[in-house]
Amino acid sequence: MAKKQNKLVKEETLETILFNCRNSLRGRAAMTDKRDLLLTLVFLKFIGERFKQQKEKIRHEIVEVQGINDTDFIELQLSRPNQYMQDGVFFLTDETFWDKLILTSPTGMAIAFDTAIKTLDDNEPKLKNALPQQIFTKTALEPGVLKSVVDEINKIDPQKFNDHDLIGRVYEYFCRLFPSTQTKKKENFIRRILS
């Protein structure tokens, strides 16, 4: 009878995930491009998390508080941008929502992410000219490399890493690793948006 082997599953730390992102990009792009690409992915991940939370809050308000169970009414309310914007949450369409973007095939991922950034730039006044345009196609990463970085960023779960300033930790980690000549004003603006 074969002995069962106990396999210890090592839980990944936030720093391990961030290191894996950095390691995947080693030698594959300019320093500032790596930073912009990683921070943009983190930004999309976190606004996606906030969007999901707001969606659940709206659903809870309608169903649990108001006692309305009409599916069509609920879906109508969930599709109204002002329901999100009233709490400072960006309304995301499928083409800008992290959970949909990560399902894109690796060969189409760079274009999908660049399209998401362009859409956000066009539709969200607070984001006008704040995010790097065409960063994913400009860096010309192999599809598998971009997919592996996206998979690592996707592991950053606010529920798992219960930290009141998780986005700040991630942002500062990449800012330290990839210094930039980017102005402090723009860096602070992006951090405020993510906080």
PyMOL commands that place a pseudoatom at each C-alpha (Angstrom):
pseudoatom trace, name=CA, resn=MET, resi=1, chain=A, elem=C, hetatm=0, pos=[0.000, 0.000, 0.000]
pseudoatom trace, name=CA, resn=ALA, resi=2, chain=A, elem=C, hetatm=0, pos=[1.446, 3.277, -1.063]
pseudoatom trace, name=CA, resn=LYS, resi=3, chain=A, elem=C, hetatm=0, pos=[2.078, 5.819, 1.597]
pseudoatom trace, name=CA, resn=LYS, resi=4, chain=A, elem=C, hetatm=0, pos=[0.132, 9.007, 1.282]
pseudoatom trace, name=CA, resn=GLN, resi=5, chain=A, elem=C, hetatm=0, pos=[2.441, 11.916, 0.993]
pseudoatom trace, name=CA, resn=ASN, resi=6, chain=A, elem=C, hetatm=0, pos=[1.519, 15.067, 2.779]
pseudoatom trace, name=CA, resn=LYS, resi=7, chain=A, elem=C, hetatm=0, pos=[1.946, 17.910, 0.419]
pseudoatom trace, name=CA, resn=LEU, resi=8, chain=A, elem=C, hetatm=0, pos=[2.277, 21.214, 2.099]
pseudoatom trace, name=CA, resn=VAL, resi=9, chain=A, elem=C, hetatm=0, pos=[0.766, 23.943, 0.020]
pseudoatom trace, name=CA, resn=LYS, resi=10, chain=A, elem=C, hetatm=0, pos=[2.740, 27.077, 0.535]
pseudoatom trace, name=CA, resn=GLU, resi=11, chain=A, elem=C, hetatm=0, pos=[0.465, 30.085, 0.584]
pseudoatom trace, name=CA, resn=GLU, resi=12, chain=A, elem=C, hetatm=0, pos=[1.736, 32.863, -1.606]
pseudoatom trace, name=CA, resn=THR, resi=13, chain=A, elem=C, hetatm=0, pos=[2.485, 36.182, -0.029]
pseudoatom trace, name=CA, resn=LEU, resi=14, chain=A, elem=C, hetatm=0, pos=[1.769, 39.477, -1.723]
pseudoatom trace, name=CA, resn=GLU, resi=15, chain=A, elem=C, hetatm=0, pos=[5.489, 40.055, -2.158]
pseudoatom trace, name=CA, resn=THR, resi=16, chain=A, elem=C, hetatm=0, pos=[5.874, 36.657, -3.870]
pseudoatom trace, name=CA, resn=ILE, resi=17, chain=A, elem=C, hetatm=0, pos=[3.141, 37.540, -6.349]
pseudoatom trace, name=CA, resn=LEU, resi=18, chain=A, elem=C, hetatm=0, pos=[4.673, 40.945, -7.068]
pseudoatom trace, name=CA, resn=PHE, resi=19, chain=A, elem=C, hetatm=0, pos=[8.121, 39.394, -7.457]
pseudoatom trace, name=CA, resn=ASN, resi=20, chain=A, elem=C, hetatm=0, pos=[6.695, 36.862, -9.930]
pseudoatom trace, name=CA, resn=CYS, resi=21, chain=A, elem=C, hetatm=0, pos=[5.248, 39.732, -11.986]
pseudoatom trace, name=CA, resn=ARG, resi=22, chain=A, elem=C, hetatm=0, pos=[8.592, 41.493, -12.016]
pseudoatom trace, name=CA, resn=ASN, resi=23, chain=A, elem=C, hetatm=0, pos=[10.440, 38.289, -12.817]
pseudoatom trace, name=CA, resn=SER, resi=24, chain=A, elem=C, hetatm=0, pos=[8.149, 37.516, -15.776]
pseudoatom trace, name=CA, resn=LEU, resi=25, chain=A, elem=C, hetatm=0, pos=[9.069, 40.852, -17.341]
pseudoatom trace, name=CA, resn=ARG, resi=26, chain=A, elem=C, hetatm=0, pos=[12.808, 40.586, -16.737]
pseudoatom trace, name=CA, resn=GLY, resi=27, chain=A, elem=C, hetatm=0, pos=[14.628, 41.665, -19.895]
pseudoatom trace, name=CA, resn=ARG, resi=28, chain=A, elem=C, hetatm=0, pos=[11.406, 42.020, -21.882]
pseudoatom trace, name=CA, resn=ALA, resi=29, chain=A, elem=C, hetatm=0, pos=[10.659, 45.748, -21.887]
pseudoatom trace, name=CA, resn=ALA, resi=30, chain=A, elem=C, hetatm=0, pos=[12.045, 49.137, -20.922]
pseudoatom trace, name=CA, resn=MET, resi=31, chain=A, elem=C, hetatm=0, pos=[11.976, 49.958, -17.213]
pseudoatom trace, name=CA, resn=THR, resi=32, chain=A, elem=C, hetatm=0, pos=[9.248, 52.603, -17.455]
pseudoatom trace, name=CA, resn=ASP, resi=33, chain=A, elem=C, hetatm=0, pos=[7.163, 50.399, -19.754]
pseudoatom trace, name=CA, resn=LYS, resi=34, chain=A, elem=C, hetatm=0, pos=[7.287, 47.572, -17.208]
pseudoatom trace, name=CA, resn=ARG, resi=35, chain=A, elem=C, hetatm=0, pos=[6.181, 49.921, -14.476]
pseudoatom trace, name=CA, resn=ASP, resi=36, chain=A, elem=C, hetatm=0, pos=[3.369, 51.450, -16.537]
pseudoatom trace, name=CA, resn=LEU, resi=37, chain=A, elem=C, hetatm=0, pos=[2.175, 48.038, -17.681]
pseudoatom trace, name=CA, resn=LEU, resi=38, chain=A, elem=C, hetatm=0, pos=[2.128, 46.572, -14.168]
pseudoatom trace, name=CA, resn=LEU, resi=39, chain=A, elem=C, hetatm=0, pos=[0.495, 49.607, -12.566]
pseudoatom trace, name=CA, resn=THR, resi=40, chain=A, elem=C, hetatm=0, pos=[-2.133, 49.698, -15.300]
pseudoatom trace, name=CA, resn=LEU, resi=41, chain=A, elem=C, hetatm=0, pos=[-2.955, 46.029, -14.727]
pseudoatom trace, name=CA, resn=VAL, resi=42, chain=A, elem=C, hetatm=0, pos=[-3.178, 46.623, -10.987]
pseudoatom trace, name=CA, resn=PHE, resi=43, chain=A, elem=C, hetatm=0, pos=[-5.412, 49.632, -11.610]
pseudoatom trace, name=CA, resn=LEU, resi=44, chain=A, elem=C, hetatm=0, pos=[-7.767, 47.593, -13.801]
pseudoatom trace, name=CA, resn=LYS, resi=45, chain=A, elem=C, hetatm=0, pos=[-7.836, 44.775, -11.242]
pseudoatom trace, name=CA, resn=PHE, resi=46, chain=A, elem=C, hetatm=0, pos=[-8.705, 47.107, -8.368]
pseudoatom trace, name=CA, resn=ILE, resi=47, chain=A, elem=C, hetatm=0, pos=[-11.369, 49.125, -10.167]
pseudoatom trace, name=CA, resn=GLY, resi=48, chain=A, elem=C, hetatm=0, pos=[-12.855, 45.787, -11.200]
pseudoatom trace, name=CA, resn=GLU, resi=49, chain=A, elem=C, hetatm=0, pos=[-12.961, 44.703, -7.545]
pseudoatom trace, name=CA, resn=ARG, resi=50, chain=A, elem=C, hetatm=0, pos=[-14.681, 47.935, -6.549]
pseudoatom trace, name=CA, resn=PHE, resi=51, chain=A, elem=C, hetatm=0, pos=[-17.160, 47.557, -9.390]
pseudoatom trace, name=CA, resn=LYS, resi=52, chain=A, elem=C, hetatm=0, pos=[-18.063, 44.024, -8.213]
pseudoatom trace, name=CA, resn=GLN, resi=53, chain=A, elem=C, hetatm=0, pos=[-18.460, 45.206, -4.620]
pseudoatom trace, name=CA, resn=GLN, resi=54, chain=A, elem=C, hetatm=0, pos=[-20.699, 48.083, -5.680]
pseudoatom trace, name=CA, resn=LYS, resi=55, chain=A, elem=C, hetatm=0, pos=[-22.769, 45.756, -7.842]
pseudoatom trace, name=CA, resn=GLU, resi=56, chain=A, elem=C, hetatm=0, pos=[-23.352, 43.466, -4.854]
pseudoatom trace, name=CA, resn=LYS, resi=57, chain=A, elem=C, hetatm=0, pos=[-24.185, 46.465, -2.668]
pseudoatom trace, name=CA, resn=ILE, resi=58, chain=A, elem=C, hetatm=0, pos=[-26.787, 47.656, -5.192]
pseudoatom trace, name=CA, resn=ARG, resi=59, chain=A, elem=C, hetatm=0, pos=[-28.243, 44.143, -5.500]
pseudoatom trace, name=CA, resn=HIS, resi=60, chain=A, elem=C, hetatm=0, pos=[-28.416, 43.810, -1.707]
pseudoatom trace, name=CA, resn=GLU, resi=61, chain=A, elem=C, hetatm=0, pos=[-30.135, 47.199, -1.383]
pseudoatom trace, name=CA, resn=ILE, resi=62, chain=A, elem=C, hetatm=0, pos=[-32.781, 46.258, -3.949]
pseudoatom trace, name=CA, resn=VAL, resi=63, chain=A, elem=C, hetatm=0, pos=[-33.437, 42.679, -2.840]
pseudoatom trace, name=CA, resn=GLU, resi=64, chain=A, elem=C, hetatm=0, pos=[-32.796, 42.656, 0.899]
pseudoatom trace, name=CA, resn=VAL, resi=65, chain=A, elem=C, hetatm=0, pos=[-33.602, 46.213, 1.937]
pseudoatom trace, name=CA, resn=GLN, resi=66, chain=A, elem=C, hetatm=0, pos=[-36.321, 47.163, -0.536]
pseudoatom trace, name=CA, resn=GLY, resi=67, chain=A, elem=C, hetatm=0, pos=[-37.658, 43.617, -0.889]
pseudoatom trace, name=CA, resn=ILE, resi=68, chain=A, elem=C, hetatm=0, pos=[-37.837, 43.774, -4.684]
pseudoatom trace, name=CA, resn=ASN, resi=69, chain=A, elem=C, hetatm=0, pos=[-37.272, 40.481, -6.498]
pseudoatom trace, name=CA, resn=ASP, resi=70, chain=A, elem=C, hetatm=0, pos=[-38.166, 41.516, -10.050]
pseudoatom trace, name=CA, resn=THR, resi=71, chain=A, elem=C, hetatm=0, pos=[-35.186, 40.264, -12.075]
pseudoatom trace, name=CA, resn=ASP, resi=72, chain=A, elem=C, hetatm=0, pos=[-35.711, 42.764, -14.910]
pseudoatom trace, name=CA, resn=PHE, resi=73, chain=A, elem=C, hetatm=0, pos=[-35.827, 45.686, -12.470]
pseudoatom trace, name=CA, resn=ILE, resi=74, chain=A, elem=C, hetatm=0, pos=[-32.699, 44.471, -10.679]
pseudoatom trace, name=CA, resn=GLU, resi=75, chain=A, elem=C, hetatm=0, pos=[-30.789, 44.098, -13.960]
pseudoatom trace, name=CA, resn=LEU, resi=76, chain=A, elem=C, hetatm=0, pos=[-31.921, 47.560, -15.069]
pseudoatom trace, name=CA, resn=GLN, resi=77, chain=A, elem=C, hetatm=0, pos=[-30.640, 49.113, -11.841]
pseudoatom trace, name=CA, resn=LEU, resi=78, chain=A, elem=C, hetatm=0, pos=[-27.345, 47.207, -12.084]
pseudoatom trace, name=CA, resn=SER, resi=79, chain=A, elem=C, hetatm=0, pos=[-26.797, 48.559, -15.602]
pseudoatom trace, name=CA, resn=ARG, resi=80, chain=A, elem=C, hetatm=0, pos=[-27.233, 52.237, -14.632]
pseudoatom trace, name=CA, resn=PRO, resi=81, chain=A, elem=C, hetatm=0, pos=[-23.870, 54.055, -14.372]
pseudoatom trace, name=CA, resn=ASN, resi=82, chain=A, elem=C, hetatm=0, pos=[-25.166, 56.572, -11.836]
pseudoatom trace, name=CA, resn=GLN, resi=83, chain=A, elem=C, hetatm=0, pos=[-25.736, 53.724, -9.350]
pseudoatom trace, name=CA, resn=TYR, resi=84, chain=A, elem=C, hetatm=0, pos=[-21.960, 53.278, -9.286]
pseudoatom trace, name=CA, resn=MET, resi=85, chain=A, elem=C, hetatm=0, pos=[-20.777, 56.844, -9.751]
pseudoatom trace, name=CA, resn=GLN, resi=86, chain=A, elem=C, hetatm=0, pos=[-22.753, 58.081, -6.744]
pseudoatom trace, name=CA, resn=ASP, resi=87, chain=A, elem=C, hetatm=0, pos=[-20.258, 56.195, -4.560]
pseudoatom trace, name=CA, resn=GLY, resi=88, chain=A, elem=C, hetatm=0, pos=[-17.205, 57.139, -6.603]
pseudoatom trace, name=CA, resn=VAL, resi=89, chain=A, elem=C, hetatm=0, pos=[-16.978, 53.799, -8.400]
pseudoatom trace, name=CA, resn=PHE, resi=90, chain=A, elem=C, hetatm=0, pos=[-16.218, 53.653, -12.101]
pseudoatom trace, name=CA, resn=PHE, resi=91, chain=A, elem=C, hetatm=0, pos=[-18.959, 52.016, -14.150]
pseudoatom trace, name=CA, resn=LEU, resi=92, chain=A, elem=C, hetatm=0, pos=[-17.359, 49.250, -16.177]
pseudoatom trace, name=CA, resn=THR, resi=93, chain=A, elem=C, hetatm=0, pos=[-18.589, 47.692, -19.373]
pseudoatom trace, name=CA, resn=ASP, resi=94, chain=A, elem=C, hetatm=0, pos=[-17.577, 44.160, -20.335]
pseudoatom trace, name=CA, resn=GLU, resi=95, chain=A, elem=C, hetatm=0, pos=[-14.675, 45.530, -22.389]
pseudoatom trace, name=CA, resn=THR, resi=96, chain=A, elem=C, hetatm=0, pos=[-13.252, 47.372, -19.362]
pseudoatom trace, name=CA, resn=PHE, resi=97, chain=A, elem=C, hetatm=0, pos=[-14.107, 44.878, -16.590]
pseudoatom trace, name=CA, resn=TRP, resi=98, chain=A, elem=C, hetatm=0, pos=[-11.156, 42.871, -15.263]
pseudoatom trace, name=CA, resn=ASP, resi=99, chain=A, elem=C, hetatm=0, pos=[-13.106, 39.628, -14.862]
pseudoatom trace, name=CA, resn=LYS, resi=100, chain=A, elem=C, hetatm=0, pos=[-13.994, 39.726, -18.581]
pseudoatom trace, name=CA, resn=LEU, resi=101, chain=A, elem=C, hetatm=0, pos=[-10.594, 40.978, -19.786]
pseudoatom trace, name=CA, resn=ILE, resi=102, chain=A, elem=C, hetatm=0, pos=[-8.713, 38.090, -18.201]
pseudoatom trace, name=CA, resn=LEU, resi=103, chain=A, elem=C, hetatm=0, pos=[-10.824, 35.614, -20.178]
pseudoatom trace, name=CA, resn=THR, resi=104, chain=A, elem=C, hetatm=0, pos=[-9.415, 36.974, -23.443]
pseudoatom trace, name=CA, resn=SER, resi=105, chain=A, elem=C, hetatm=0, pos=[-7.179, 34.570, -25.344]
pseudoatom trace, name=CA, resn=PRO, resi=106, chain=A, elem=C, hetatm=0, pos=[-3.472, 35.269, -24.767]
pseudoatom trace, name=CA, resn=THR, resi=107, chain=A, elem=C, hetatm=0, pos=[-3.013, 36.332, -28.401]
pseudoatom trace, name=CA, resn=GLY, resi=108, chain=A, elem=C, hetatm=0, pos=[-5.709, 39.008, -28.111]
pseudoatom trace, name=CA, resn=MET, resi=109, chain=A, elem=C, hetatm=0, pos=[-4.928, 40.148, -24.592]
pseudoatom trace, name=CA, resn=ALA, resi=110, chain=A, elem=C, hetatm=0, pos=[-2.672, 43.124, -25.425]
pseudoatom trace, name=CA, resn=ILE, resi=111, chain=A, elem=C, hetatm=0, pos=[-5.284, 44.619, -27.748]
pseudoatom trace, name=CA, resn=ALA, resi=112, chain=A, elem=C, hetatm=0, pos=[-8.092, 43.946, -25.256]
pseudoatom trace, name=CA, resn=PHE, resi=113, chain=A, elem=C, hetatm=0, pos=[-6.254, 45.749, -22.459]
pseudoatom trace, name=CA, resn=ASP, resi=114, chain=A, elem=C, hetatm=0, pos=[-5.301, 48.683, -24.698]
pseudoatom trace, name=CA, resn=THR, resi=115, chain=A, elem=C, hetatm=0, pos=[-8.930, 48.941, -25.836]
pseudoatom trace, name=CA, resn=ALA, resi=116, chain=A, elem=C, hetatm=0, pos=[-10.077, 48.951, -22.203]
pseudoatom trace, name=CA, resn=ILE, resi=117, chain=A, elem=C, hetatm=0, pos=[-7.698, 51.808, -21.383]
pseudoatom trace, name=CA, resn=LYS, resi=118, chain=A, elem=C, hetatm=0, pos=[-8.842, 53.804, -24.430]
pseudoatom trace, name=CA, resn=THR, resi=119, chain=A, elem=C, hetatm=0, pos=[-12.501, 53.252, -23.499]
pseudoatom trace, name=CA, resn=LEU, resi=120, chain=A, elem=C, hetatm=0, pos=[-11.902, 54.389, -19.922]
pseudoatom trace, name=CA, resn=ASP, resi=121, chain=A, elem=C, hetatm=0, pos=[-9.955, 57.412, -21.165]
pseudoatom trace, name=CA, resn=ASP, resi=122, chain=A, elem=C, hetatm=0, pos=[-12.818, 58.352, -23.496]
pseudoatom trace, name=CA, resn=ASN, resi=123, chain=A, elem=C, hetatm=0, pos=[-15.667, 57.729, -21.041]
pseudoatom trace, name=CA, resn=GLU, resi=124, chain=A, elem=C, hetatm=0, pos=[-14.350, 58.674, -17.601]
pseudoatom trace, name=CA, resn=PRO, resi=125, chain=A, elem=C, hetatm=0, pos=[-13.464, 62.367, -17.205]
pseudoatom trace, name=CA, resn=LYS, resi=126, chain=A, elem=C, hetatm=0, pos=[-11.397, 61.637, -14.070]
pseudoatom trace, name=CA, resn=LEU, resi=127, chain=A, elem=C, hetatm=0, pos=[-9.192, 59.290, -16.079]
pseudoatom trace, name=CA, resn=LYS, resi=128, chain=A, elem=C, hetatm=0, pos=[-8.632, 61.537, -19.102]
pseudoatom trace, name=CA, resn=ASN, resi=129, chain=A, elem=C, hetatm=0, pos=[-4.919, 61.262, -20.008]
pseudoatom trace, name=CA, resn=ALA, resi=130, chain=A, elem=C, hetatm=0, pos=[-4.120, 59.526, -16.696]
pseudoatom trace, name=CA, resn=LEU, resi=131, chain=A, elem=C, hetatm=0, pos=[-3.350, 56.064, -18.048]
pseudoatom trace, name=CA, resn=PRO, resi=132, chain=A, elem=C, hetatm=0, pos=[-0.727, 55.107, -20.632]
pseudoatom trace, name=CA, resn=GLN, resi=133, chain=A, elem=C, hetatm=0, pos=[-2.195, 54.549, -24.081]
pseudoatom trace, name=CA, resn=GLN, resi=134, chain=A, elem=C, hetatm=0, pos=[-1.186, 51.505, -26.144]
pseudoatom trace, name=CA, resn=ILE, resi=135, chain=A, elem=C, hetatm=0, pos=[1.193, 50.287, -23.413]
pseudoatom trace, name=CA, resn=PHE, resi=136, chain=A, elem=C, hetatm=0, pos=[0.314, 46.632, -23.970]
pseudoatom trace, name=CA, resn=THR, resi=137, chain=A, elem=C, hetatm=0, pos=[0.854, 46.587, -27.733]
pseudoatom trace, name=CA, resn=LYS, resi=138, chain=A, elem=C, hetatm=0, pos=[3.847, 48.942, -27.448]
pseudoatom trace, name=CA, resn=THR, resi=139, chain=A, elem=C, hetatm=0, pos=[5.736, 46.569, -25.155]
pseudoatom trace, name=CA, resn=ALA, resi=140, chain=A, elem=C, hetatm=0, pos=[5.097, 43.724, -27.623]
pseudoatom trace, name=CA, resn=LEU, resi=141, chain=A, elem=C, hetatm=0, pos=[5.311, 40.988, -25.002]
pseudoatom trace, name=CA, resn=GLU, resi=142, chain=A, elem=C, hetatm=0, pos=[4.853, 37.427, -26.088]
pseudoatom trace, name=CA, resn=PRO, resi=143, chain=A, elem=C, hetatm=0, pos=[1.229, 36.421, -25.409]
pseudoatom trace, name=CA, resn=GLY, resi=144, chain=A, elem=C, hetatm=0, pos=[2.266, 33.816, -22.841]
pseudoatom trace, name=CA, resn=VAL, resi=145, chain=A, elem=C, hetatm=0, pos=[4.335, 36.357, -20.906]
pseudoatom trace, name=CA, resn=LEU, resi=146, chain=A, elem=C, hetatm=0, pos=[1.490, 38.868, -20.692]
pseudoatom trace, name=CA, resn=LYS, resi=147, chain=A, elem=C, hetatm=0, pos=[-0.908, 36.079, -19.697]
pseudoatom trace, name=CA, resn=SER, resi=148, chain=A, elem=C, hetatm=0, pos=[1.408, 34.937, -16.891]
pseudoatom trace, name=CA, resn=VAL, resi=149, chain=A, elem=C, hetatm=0, pos=[1.689, 38.511, -15.553]
pseudoatom trace, name=CA, resn=VAL, resi=150, chain=A, elem=C, hetatm=0, pos=[-2.100, 38.915, -15.710]
pseudoatom trace, name=CA, resn=ASP, resi=151, chain=A, elem=C, hetatm=0, pos=[-2.539, 35.603, -13.882]
pseudoatom trace, name=CA, resn=GLU, resi=152, chain=A, elem=C, hetatm=0, pos=[-0.204, 36.804, -11.116]
pseudoatom trace, name=CA, resn=ILE, resi=153, chain=A, elem=C, hetatm=0, pos=[-1.983, 40.175, -10.787]
pseudoatom trace, name=CA, resn=ASN, resi=154, chain=A, elem=C, hetatm=0, pos=[-5.271, 38.282, -10.613]
pseudoatom trace, name=CA, resn=LYS, resi=155, chain=A, elem=C, hetatm=0, pos=[-4.021, 36.560, -7.433]
pseudoatom trace, name=CA, resn=ILE, resi=156, chain=A, elem=C, hetatm=0, pos=[-4.016, 39.903, -5.589]
pseudoatom trace, name=CA, resn=ASP, resi=157, chain=A, elem=C, hetatm=0, pos=[-7.269, 39.465, -3.731]
pseudoatom trace, name=CA, resn=PRO, resi=158, chain=A, elem=C, hetatm=0, pos=[-8.370, 42.146, -1.247]
pseudoatom trace, name=CA, resn=GLN, resi=159, chain=A, elem=C, hetatm=0, pos=[-10.216, 39.435, 0.724]
pseudoatom trace, name=CA, resn=LYS, resi=160, chain=A, elem=C, hetatm=0, pos=[-7.089, 37.283, 1.021]
pseudoatom trace, name=CA, resn=PHE, resi=161, chain=A, elem=C, hetatm=0, pos=[-4.670, 40.130, 1.697]
pseudoatom trace, name=CA, resn=ASN, resi=162, chain=A, elem=C, hetatm=0, pos=[-6.787, 41.928, 4.244]
pseudoatom trace, name=CA, resn=ASP, resi=163, chain=A, elem=C, hetatm=0, pos=[-4.796, 45.152, 4.283]
pseudoatom trace, name=CA, resn=HIS, resi=164, chain=A, elem=C, hetatm=0, pos=[-6.404, 48.577, 4.574]
pseudoatom trace, name=CA, resn=ASP, resi=165, chain=A, elem=C, hetatm=0, pos=[-3.876, 49.992, 2.098]
pseudoatom trace, name=CA, resn=LEU, resi=166, chain=A, elem=C, hetatm=0, pos=[-3.311, 47.014, -0.204]
pseudoatom trace, name=CA, resn=ILE, resi=167, chain=A, elem=C, hetatm=0, pos=[-3.278, 49.135, -3.335]
pseudoatom trace, name=CA, resn=GLY, resi=168, chain=A, elem=C, hetatm=0, pos=[-0.737, 51.439, -1.710]
pseudoatom trace, name=CA, resn=ARG, resi=169, chain=A, elem=C, hetatm=0, pos=[1.559, 48.506, -0.935]
pseudoatom trace, name=CA, resn=VAL, resi=170, chain=A, elem=C, hetatm=0, pos=[1.354, 47.216, -4.497]
pseudoatom trace, name=CA, resn=TYR, resi=171, chain=A, elem=C, hetatm=0, pos=[1.799, 50.674, -6.012]
pseudoatom trace, name=CA, resn=GLU, resi=172, chain=A, elem=C, hetatm=0, pos=[4.807, 51.518, -3.847]
pseudoatom trace, name=CA, resn=TYR, resi=173, chain=A, elem=C, hetatm=0, pos=[6.428, 48.132, -4.530]
pseudoatom trace, name=CA, resn=PHE, resi=174, chain=A, elem=C, hetatm=0, pos=[6.405, 48.749, -8.281]
pseudoatom trace, name=CA, resn=CYS, resi=175, chain=A, elem=C, hetatm=0, pos=[7.368, 52.428, -7.920]
pseudoatom trace, name=CA, resn=ARG, resi=176, chain=A, elem=C, hetatm=0, pos=[10.456, 51.445, -5.918]
pseudoatom trace, name=CA, resn=LEU, resi=177, chain=A, elem=C, hetatm=0, pos=[11.422, 48.735, -8.408]
pseudoatom trace, name=CA, resn=PHE, resi=178, chain=A, elem=C, hetatm=0, pos=[10.858, 50.776, -11.525]
pseudoatom trace, name=CA, resn=PRO, resi=179, chain=A, elem=C, hetatm=0, pos=[11.743, 54.411, -10.838]
pseudoatom trace, name=CA, resn=SER, resi=180, chain=A, elem=C, hetatm=0, pos=[10.429, 56.864, -13.353]
pseudoatom trace, name=CA, resn=THR, resi=181, chain=A, elem=C, hetatm=0, pos=[10.826, 60.417, -14.463]
pseudoatom trace, name=CA, resn=GLN, resi=182, chain=A, elem=C, hetatm=0, pos=[7.047, 60.681, -14.292]
pseudoatom trace, name=CA, resn=THR, resi=183, chain=A, elem=C, hetatm=0, pos=[5.950, 63.722, -12.328]
pseudoatom trace, name=CA, resn=LYS, resi=184, chain=A, elem=C, hetatm=0, pos=[4.961, 63.343, -8.699]
pseudoatom trace, name=CA, resn=LYS, resi=185, chain=A, elem=C, hetatm=0, pos=[1.680, 65.099, -9.496]
pseudoatom trace, name=CA, resn=LYS, resi=186, chain=A, elem=C, hetatm=0, pos=[0.655, 62.339, -11.937]
pseudoatom trace, name=CA, resn=GLU, resi=187, chain=A, elem=C, hetatm=0, pos=[1.842, 59.585, -9.577]
pseudoatom trace, name=CA, resn=ASN, resi=188, chain=A, elem=C, hetatm=0, pos=[-0.182, 61.061, -6.719]
pseudoatom trace, name=CA, resn=PHE, resi=189, chain=A, elem=C, hetatm=0, pos=[-3.242, 61.419, -8.970]
pseudoatom trace, name=CA, resn=ILE, resi=190, chain=A, elem=C, hetatm=0, pos=[-3.127, 57.755, -9.952]
pseudoatom trace, name=CA, resn=ARG, resi=191, chain=A, elem=C, hetatm=0, pos=[-2.659, 56.687, -6.336]
pseudoatom trace, name=CA, resn=ARG, resi=192, chain=A, elem=C, hetatm=0, pos=[-5.636, 58.813, -5.223]
pseudoatom trace, name=CA, resn=ILE, resi=193, chain=A, elem=C, hetatm=0, pos=[-7.806, 57.197, -7.894]
pseudoatom trace, name=CA, resn=LEU, resi=194, chain=A, elem=C, hetatm=0, pos=[-6.809, 53.748, -6.658]
pseudoatom trace, name=CA, resn=SER, resi=195, chain=A, elem=C, hetatm=0, pos=[-7.252, 54.508, -2.947]
for i in range(1, 195): cmd.bond("trace and resi %d" % i, "trace and resi %d" % (i + 1))
show_as sticks, trace
zoom trace
